[in-house]
Amino acid sequence: MTSLRLPHTSLDHVTDWVFDLDNTLYPRECNLFAQIDTLITRYVMDITQLDFADARALQKDYYRDYGTTLNGLMQRHTVDPDHFLTTVHAIDYSPVDPRPDLVEAIRALPGRKFILTNGDTGHARAVLARLGGDDLFEHVHDIRAMTFVPKPHRAAYDGFFALHDIEPTRAIMFDDLEKNLVVPHEVGMATVQVIAGEDFAHEQVEAWELGQSTGPHVHHVTADLAGFLRSLP
């Protein structure tokens, strides 16, 4: 499909608001995903019998090349996805603080609100409970609903659009990873990359995970999601 190179400077056409979860609805700086990241490394070590450094390198290679480490493990190894998801989401959610400002900004948006996440619904609900937004979203479309084919693969989005009768040209996608905004841009969605603050650094985060794109698939960039939403007309 030919890319629709629209500026989307105005978002008054949007009727469906689609949000990633991890490092998008909560700030990357709280390092919640760092807990998951560590458990994934241990999982890869158990599956492959590699040492920590090699397992971590393989984990990140799969994450980059397959969309999720889980998808890489499923493609290259015999892994039960339900066991994987249960194991790597056994974390402490207390680093996620309540965000009444963000909750109210999302609640005020006109139209439907969805989560489209490569995580699972249980994890999403735990995060939303901490944020104070259990009732904000019409649906959490998770990795199981994607039949374990994650973003940025086109099938992950197409299934979501079909299930909820979403017209992409009237929708917007918020995600922390710029590569996950390529397909949304191609099908006509407005796109917003949610980035970490300028000073953020963490030994578990690869440079490409923090990359801010200047490509045509990223229409807006913000380090303050609540502020961005409140600024909309």
C-alpha positions as CSV (number, residue, x, y, z in Angstrom):
1,M,0.0,0.0,0.0
2,T,1.3,3.5,-0.8
3,S,2.1,5.6,2.2
4,L,-0.3,8.4,3.0
5,R,2.1,11.3,3.7
6,L,-0.4,13.4,5.6
7,P,0.8,16.0,8.1
8,H,-2.1,15.4,10.5
9,T,-1.4,18.8,12.1
10,S,-5.1,18.8,13.3
11,L,-6.6,15.8,15.0
12,D,-10.2,16.9,15.0
13,H,-10.9,14.1,12.5
14,V,-10.0,11.3,15.0
15,T,-12.8,9.1,16.4
16,D,-10.7,6.2,17.6
17,W,-7.8,6.6,19.9
18,V,-5.3,3.7,20.1
19,F,-2.6,3.5,22.7
20,D,0.3,1.2,23.3
21,L,0.7,0.2,26.9
22,D,4.3,-0.3,28.1
23,N,6.5,2.9,28.2
24,T,3.5,4.8,26.7
25,L,0.7,5.0,29.3
26,Y,3.3,5.0,32.0
27,P,6.7,6.8,31.8
28,R,9.7,4.7,30.8
29,E,11.5,6.4,33.7
30,C,9.6,4.3,36.2
31,N,11.5,1.3,34.9
32,L,8.6,-1.1,35.2
33,F,9.5,-2.8,31.9
34,A,13.0,-3.2,33.2
35,Q,11.6,-5.9,35.5
36,I,10.0,-7.7,32.6
37,D,13.2,-7.3,30.6
38,T,15.2,-9.1,33.3
39,L,12.7,-11.9,33.6
40,I,12.8,-12.3,29.8
41,T,16.6,-12.6,29.9
42,R,16.4,-15.4,32.5
43,Y,13.7,-17.1,30.4
44,V,16.0,-17.1,27.4
45,M,18.8,-18.4,29.5
46,D,16.7,-21.3,30.6
47,I,15.5,-22.1,27.1
48,T,18.9,-21.8,25.4
49,Q,21.4,-22.6,28.2
50,L,23.3,-19.5,27.2
51,D,25.1,-17.4,29.8
52,F,23.6,-14.0,30.8
53,A,25.4,-11.9,28.2
54,D,24.7,-14.1,25.2
55,A,21.1,-14.7,26.3
56,R,20.6,-11.0,26.6
57,A,22.1,-10.3,23.2
58,L,19.8,-13.0,21.7
59,Q,16.8,-11.6,23.5
60,K,17.3,-8.1,22.0
61,D,18.0,-9.6,18.6
62,Y,14.6,-11.4,18.7
63,Y,12.9,-8.3,20.0
64,R,14.3,-6.2,17.2
65,D,13.8,-8.7,14.4
66,Y,10.6,-10.5,15.4
67,G,8.7,-7.7,17.1
68,T,8.8,-9.4,20.5
69,T,11.3,-11.8,22.1
70,L,8.4,-14.2,22.5
71,N,7.7,-14.3,18.8
72,G,11.4,-15.1,18.2
73,L,11.3,-17.8,20.8
74,M,8.2,-19.3,19.2
75,Q,9.7,-19.2,15.8
76,R,13.1,-20.6,16.7
77,H,12.5,-22.7,19.8
78,T,9.7,-24.7,21.4
79,V,8.1,-22.3,23.8
80,D,4.6,-22.2,25.4
81,P,3.5,-18.6,25.0
82,D,1.1,-18.8,28.0
83,H,3.9,-20.0,30.2
84,F,6.2,-17.3,28.9
85,L,3.7,-14.5,29.5
86,T,2.8,-15.7,33.0
87,T,6.5,-16.0,33.9
88,V,7.7,-12.6,32.6
89,H,4.8,-10.6,34.0
90,A,5.3,-11.8,37.6
91,I,6.5,-8.4,38.6
92,D,6.0,-5.6,41.2
93,Y,3.6,-3.0,39.8
94,S,4.2,-0.4,42.5
95,P,6.6,1.7,40.5
96,V,3.6,2.8,38.4
97,D,2.1,5.9,40.2
98,P,-1.5,7.0,39.8
99,R,-1.9,9.5,37.0
100,P,-5.1,11.3,37.4
101,D,-4.0,14.0,35.0
102,L,-3.5,11.4,32.2
103,V,-6.6,9.5,33.1
104,E,-8.7,12.6,32.8
105,A,-7.0,13.7,29.6
106,I,-7.8,10.4,28.0
107,R,-11.4,10.3,29.4
108,A,-12.0,13.7,27.8
109,L,-11.1,12.5,24.3
110,P,-14.1,12.3,22.0
111,G,-14.7,8.8,20.6
112,R,-13.6,5.3,21.5
113,K,-10.3,4.5,23.3
114,F,-8.4,1.2,22.8
115,I,-5.1,-0.4,24.0
116,L,-3.1,-2.3,21.4
117,T,-0.3,-4.0,23.2
118,N,2.3,-6.8,22.6
119,G,1.8,-7.7,26.3
120,D,-1.2,-9.6,27.7
121,T,-4.5,-8.4,29.1
122,G,-3.7,-9.3,32.7
123,H,-0.5,-7.2,32.6
124,A,-2.5,-4.3,31.0
125,R,-5.2,-4.5,33.6
126,A,-2.6,-4.4,36.4
127,V,-1.0,-1.3,34.9
128,L,-4.4,0.4,34.4
129,A,-5.4,-0.3,38.0
130,R,-2.2,1.5,39.2
131,L,-2.8,4.4,36.9
132,G,-6.4,4.7,38.1
133,G,-7.9,4.1,34.7
134,D,-9.6,0.7,34.9
135,D,-12.6,1.8,33.0
136,L,-11.0,4.1,30.4
137,F,-10.7,1.7,27.4
138,E,-13.3,0.0,25.3
139,H,-11.0,-3.0,24.8
140,V,-7.5,-4.2,25.4
141,H,-6.3,-5.9,22.2
142,D,-3.4,-8.0,23.4
143,I,-0.8,-10.5,22.1
144,R,-3.3,-13.4,22.3
145,A,-5.9,-11.5,20.3
146,M,-3.1,-10.9,17.8
147,T,-2.6,-14.8,17.7
148,F,0.9,-14.0,18.9
149,V,1.9,-12.1,15.8
150,P,2.9,-8.8,17.3
151,K,3.4,-5.2,16.2
152,P,5.1,-4.1,14.0
153,H,3.7,-6.9,11.7
154,R,0.8,-5.8,9.5
155,A,-1.4,-8.7,10.6
156,A,-1.4,-7.4,14.2
157,Y,-3.1,-4.2,13.1
158,D,-5.4,-5.6,10.5
159,G,-6.9,-8.0,12.9
160,F,-7.5,-5.2,15.4
161,F,-9.1,-2.9,12.8
162,A,-11.4,-5.7,11.6
163,L,-12.5,-6.8,15.1
164,H,-13.5,-3.3,16.1
165,D,-14.6,-1.9,12.7
166,I,-12.0,0.8,12.8
167,E,-11.5,3.1,9.9
168,P,-7.7,3.9,10.1
169,T,-8.0,7.3,8.5
170,R,-10.2,8.3,11.4
171,A,-7.9,6.9,14.1
172,I,-4.6,7.7,15.8
173,M,-1.8,5.5,17.3
174,F,0.4,6.3,20.2
175,D,3.5,4.2,20.7
176,D,7.0,4.5,22.2
177,L,8.7,2.5,19.5
178,E,8.8,4.4,16.2
179,K,8.9,1.1,14.2
180,N,5.4,0.3,15.5
181,L,4.1,3.5,13.8
182,V,5.2,2.5,10.3
183,V,2.1,0.4,9.5
184,P,-0.3,2.9,11.2
185,H,1.1,5.7,9.0
186,E,0.9,3.5,5.9
187,V,-2.8,2.8,6.4
188,G,-3.7,6.5,7.1
189,M,-3.7,6.7,10.9
190,A,-2.3,9.8,12.6
191,T,0.7,8.8,14.7
192,V,2.4,10.0,17.9
193,Q,5.7,8.7,19.3
194,V,5.9,8.9,23.1
195,I,9.5,9.2,24.1
196,A,11.4,9.2,27.4
197,G,12.9,12.4,28.8
198,E,16.1,13.7,27.4
199,D,18.2,12.5,30.3
200,F,16.9,9.0,30.4
201,A,19.4,6.2,30.2
202,H,19.3,2.6,31.4
203,E,21.8,-0.2,30.9
204,Q,18.9,-2.6,29.9
205,V,17.7,-0.3,27.1
206,E,19.2,-0.5,23.7
207,A,19.7,2.7,21.7
208,W,17.2,1.7,19.0
209,E,14.5,1.3,21.7
210,L,14.9,5.0,22.5
211,G,15.3,6.1,18.9
212,Q,13.3,9.2,17.8
213,S,12.5,9.1,14.2
214,T,12.3,12.0,11.8
215,G,10.7,9.8,9.2
216,P,7.3,10.5,7.7
217,H,5.6,7.8,9.7
218,V,6.0,9.8,12.9
219,H,3.6,12.8,12.8
220,H,4.0,14.0,16.4
221,V,6.5,13.4,19.2
222,T,6.0,14.0,22.9
223,A,7.7,13.2,26.2
224,D,4.5,14.3,28.1
225,L,1.4,12.3,26.9
226,A,-1.0,14.0,29.3
227,G,0.2,17.4,28.3
228,F,-0.1,16.5,24.6
229,L,-3.6,15.3,25.0
230,R,-4.7,18.4,27.1
231,S,-3.2,20.7,24.4
232,L,-5.6,19.3,21.7
233,P,-8.4,21.7,20.7
